[in-house]
Each structure stands twice: as structure tokens, then as C-alpha cells.
Amino acid sequence: MRRLFVWGGALALLGVLSLAVAVGLAANSLPDYDELKATQNEQMIVVRARDGTELVTLGPSYGKWIAAGQIPQVMKDAILSTEDKRYYQHIGVDPIGIVRSFYVRYRDGRWRQGGSTITQQLARTVFLNNSRTFGRKLREGVLALAIEWKFSKDQVLELYLNKVYFGGGAYGIDSASRKFFGHPGTQLSLPEAAIIAGLVKAPSHYSPTADAVAAVDRGKVVLGLMRENGKASADQVAAIDFKSIKFVTETGQNSVRYFTDWALPQLDILLGENDQPIEVWTTLDPKLQAAATDAIQRNVPGGAQGALVSMDRDGAVLAMVGGTDYVTSNYNRAINAVRQPGSVWKLFVYLAALEAGYTPASEVIDEPVTIQGWSPRNSGGTFAGKIDVRTAFAYSKNTVAAQLGNEVGFNAVAAVARRFGITTPISTVPSMVLGSNEVRLIDMTRAFAAVSAKGQSVEPYGIVKIATTDGQVLYQHKPKGSVALVSPNVANGMTDLLQSAVASGTGQAAQIGRPVAGKTGTTTSNKDGWFLGFSSGVTTGVWMGRDDDKPVGGLQGGTAPARAFSSYMKVAVAGRPVEKFETEMTAPAWQLEPDDEANFSGSPEDYYYVDENGNLIEPTRGGASPGADRQAAPRDDGPGDPNDQLVPVNPPPAANEDFLNEATGRKGSGSSSRPPQSL
């Protein structure tokens, strides 16, 4: 025991001496106070449009430096009560706080509070990063001890309150006060100080620019802590009326931020570690962005939201609108919202049917149908009888889509959707043909763009070039090689159907005086309205609906969304030549004519092929081998043709496995609980 005590004491003394040496060396290497005041650790980013004009400048706003004696006492009390109530009792690291955090971790089974002091937070802000590693915490502790060794408590608190991040791009209390309340930080009131102090915990969540209600609720929590610590009386807290606090309405914020919020996070992938001031050239067209914003705001029904994505033929995003007002809601519905697509999903049903041998002129029957206990109905409740595929698509006949999906196989429809870039879960229940699976607007727009590109894959992108402010190019976009998703023959047939839907079907409101191909979509009880289409190399998708998924009176894909599409596209294609669509379908070599089949040796009963799922399809028996879930699609080669079920439909694979994995992420399947009646 004596040896243990001696050696333990010696090791403890050695540890203390080592720590003292480390702290002393760190303190000696610290910049002086004036240098620390001048340091800025955040990166400035200038975002430019495709024409080089400046869209927005992102980066830190530090406001004016406020000396310790000028900082309102309520601000000091609020921040200390919230972040470090033992600030004046510790030496930079608070052993009691550390022990308390470990106890809470032991009691609750997870970390609920940290032991970082204000000095440690300052060390992290100025010198380190936010990585959660033991090594970083150890360096943070040593730096905190060194900072308090070299500077006074008032100096440390002054540095902290002038440098900490409060959200919305604001660093320091003066910047935060001006940004959120419209006056200097020296004029902060008690409730304003409480709100600002509450932002440190989660600036992006509690910032008034993101959620004013959350900011006020957090401020009330801070006031409670101030009362507990004796920094505010119960009467003072009770007398505060948060409704009287007026937040500054931001100017200069507009729908461009929806685009930058989508594009700029890609910098981490394109550049990796980089802290230089940079300029980012993007694909955004300011004129088209303004037209897109106007089209949504003018056409969206009252109480509803709207979103728009527009791409050039190579995938360059020309315009992006994620909502009606970025200031009141920065949630990007064009990228993040998943909604039922209604009949725009029929794009994949008819692509699968065209791949299976149907043509726009093939005969189908619009009649009541029941599939696995599910009976779809048409929007008008009537049935047209014998019509062709073109008419069925143009007038969005649900019963025909259900029959086609059943014939080619719901798995085949899902496979086409995955192939064309749908990344959300896909259920293969029968109602999926009418859009029961939820999708993202940008994914659907990408799919329509691929049809416009004659069946070639299209990958959306928003960043063209990244360079330092002195002109050094750090990144240059290079087009990826496209992949054939379907044959040009199938893409032509699909374009024929889409063009008919606009020329004479449900999408007539989307006409713009030149060829347009597109499709409407409306979900149950008018909860969602969609229109997606393309013309002259520009593909645009529009969605409208309520965030709470409630019905919107009168909303249909062929009304407000189609009108918004038309309004925008008239501007988007104004400087482009008129392009006529290629809609002629020429049978490819692998699709044999019935007369040619007589040249096969052996019995027709022995002829089969393998579908994309690996199932053996036996056309003469009208079914599939055990384990198959689809049947061969009949051809329309004339009445009474005895070879109707003998046409092999086995196109070459449209995309390799690597491409599909990259495009879709291989997410699992899921289902929506509300099968739609779509239009």
C-alpha cells in the first residue's frame, strides 16, 4: 500500500507537472488579445449565376465589436445562466460540471448535457472544430486553461460574446441584435438577451430567421434559468410580453436561397476540406428564376404551397422554387418533400407498356376492372370502351393504366421507375399505377428529362465551377457519360403520348404556342396537383399542395400547376428555336414481326424468353413459369391474328447495375397508406 501510494502520488505529480508545462506552452503560443479580436474563422462564399452575376454572398457577419464594459448586464447574465453559471468560480475547465455530466450520462444512459465551459467553447470556436473526439476535448481543455492563464475573465467573456455564432450568419451579439431586432447589441432588453442567449445551443434550429416561435420558446427557457440563478426576479419574468417583440423582416431574401441551400452543401463533396474564400459559379438563370418565382406565386391556390424545378437538356438546373416565400419557410419542397404523384406516375406505366410491345396506336378497352380486389375508377366515372393507347393516356384513363400495369407486371413498372431515378421507396401493390408511392419533385423532373433526352439518363447538377477569389480553379464540372434507360424507339412513343396529353387531353392549359409534351397529376381529394413536361430542351416540374396534406379546393394538375408551367416555360424557351418532337416508333431488330416467327425451328410452345427479373415467360400459355409475376403483353397486329401471344419482347438491358445503384441508392420498398384517384 505504501508503494502504491508513493507511485500513485508520483504519477499524479508528474501528470500535474506535464499539464502545467502543456498549458504554459499553449499560453505562450497564444496570439495577443488584439490579434484574437481580429481573427475570423468562417469561410466567405460568393455565389454567382450562370451569367456571372452575383446571386448572394454567404459567410460571417460580425457586426461591431462591443467592449466588456458596454455589453448589457442582462446579456452577460443570460449567457452565463444558460452556458456556464460557475464561470467566475472555475479556471477554464469546471471539474464539477464534468462530474455532473458523467453522472447524468450514468443515470440516463446517454449524454444529456456537456461539461464545456464558456472558455472551452471559445477555444473551440477560435482554434478547433466541433468533432466529438477525446483528442479534441483534451486539446480544448488545455487551450481553455491557457486562455484563462493569459487573459482575465472579463476579456474572455468579451471575446466569447463577440465571436460566438448565433445563427442566420450572425457572429457576436451586435450582429445578432441588428439582424434579429434591428438595433445595436448595446441596446438589448432582457427578453431579447434571453432569446439571443438561447440560440447558442442550436443556432440553425432556434434562429428567428428559421423559426421565430422556437426562438421565443427557447428564450422563455433561458428566463427560467436566470430566475433560478437569481439573475432575474419572478416579477420581471412575469411582466415580459414576448408578443411585443418585433423581429426584423429580412430584405434581400428570395427564392434563390432554395437553390443555394440545395447546391452549396455539395461543396463538401466537390472540394473536401477548404477554408479559403471562394466563388461558386452555378447553373441558375436569374431571369428564369424570377419567372419561376412569379409563376408559382401567381398561380398557387390560397393557403397552399408550390414548388418548381427546371432543367436544361444536360441536367443543369435553370430554376428552383421550394415554396411561396423563403423568409417565412425555408423548407425546400422541390427537393425534400415526398408526395403522391397521381397520374404523372403513369409515365412509368406506359414506358413499361411501350417496352413490352405496345404502341400509341395499340387498342385498349376502357372498362370497369378489378385487380386483386382493387377497382379503380376514372375521374369522370364513365368508360369510353374501345380506344387506343394515345387516347387513354391523353385523357388519363385510370382503368387502362391499371390493366396495362397488371399485364406488364407491377414489378416491371417499379423497375422502370427505379431506372429513371426515383429514389423513394416503391410498393408494387396494384394502386401503384395511379401514383400511390410518394416521390420527390426533382426525381420526377429528372425522369421526364430523360424521356426528352430520347431515353438517355440525365443527372441534375447546380455547380459549374469553383474558384478562389484570386482566380485559381478548384473544381470544374465535367459531364458524366449518359446511360441508355430505354431505347430511342420507346422514348419516341412516350413523347407521342405526352404530346397528346397537352394537345388534346388533360394538360391543355400547359400549351405555350410551340410543341409541348407533358402530364398532369392529381391525388385524392385534390391534395396534390402536378404538371411535368418539356419543350425545346427544357424540362420543368411543378407541384402544388398544402404542407399539412389537407385538400385544396379546385386543385387539379391541369389547372393551377399547368398554368404555372405555361407561364414559366414561355419565358424559359423564348430564346430557343422551336423543336418538333420525334414521335415515330420504328420496330427495333429485337422485336420480331409475326410472319418472321415461322422461320423458328421447333414448336411455338417451346419458345420463351427471360424478363428483367429472371422469370421465364411463355407467351403461348399467356402466363409465366412458376415464380414469375407478370405475363407477356399482347400486340395489336390486327383482329384474329393467331400469333398475338407469340411476339418475343426481350429488349437489351437499359442500364447496368452500377448506374442503377448510383442513381437510386438502392433504397428498400415501402407503401403509402392512401391509394389515390388520380387525374
Secondary structure by P-SEA (a helix, b strand, c coil): caaaaaaaaaaaaaaaaaaaaaaaaaaaacccaaaaaacccbbbbbbbccccccccccccccccccccccccaaaaaaaaacccccccccccccaaaaaaaaaaaaaccccccccccaaaaaaaaccccccccaaaaaaaaaaaaaaaacccaaaaaaaaaaccccccccccaaaaaaaccccccccccaaaaaaaaaaccccccccccccaaaaaaaaaaaaaaaaaaccccaaaaaacccccccccccccccaaaaaaaacccccccccccccccbbbbccccaaaaaaaaaaaaacccccccbbbbbbccccccccccccccccccccccccccccccccccaaaaaaaaaaacccccbbbbbcccccccbbbbcccccccccccaaaaaaaccaaaaaaaaaaacaaaaaaaaaaaccccbbbcccccccccbbbbaaaaaaaaaaaaaccbbbbbbcccccccccccccbbbbbccccccccaaaaaaaaaaaaaaaaccccccccccccccbbbbbcccccccccccccccbbbbbbbbbcccccccccccccaaaaaaaaaaaaaaccccbbbbbcccccccccccccccccccccccccccccccccccccccccccccccccbbbbcccccccccccccccccccccaaaaaaaccbbbbbbbccccccc
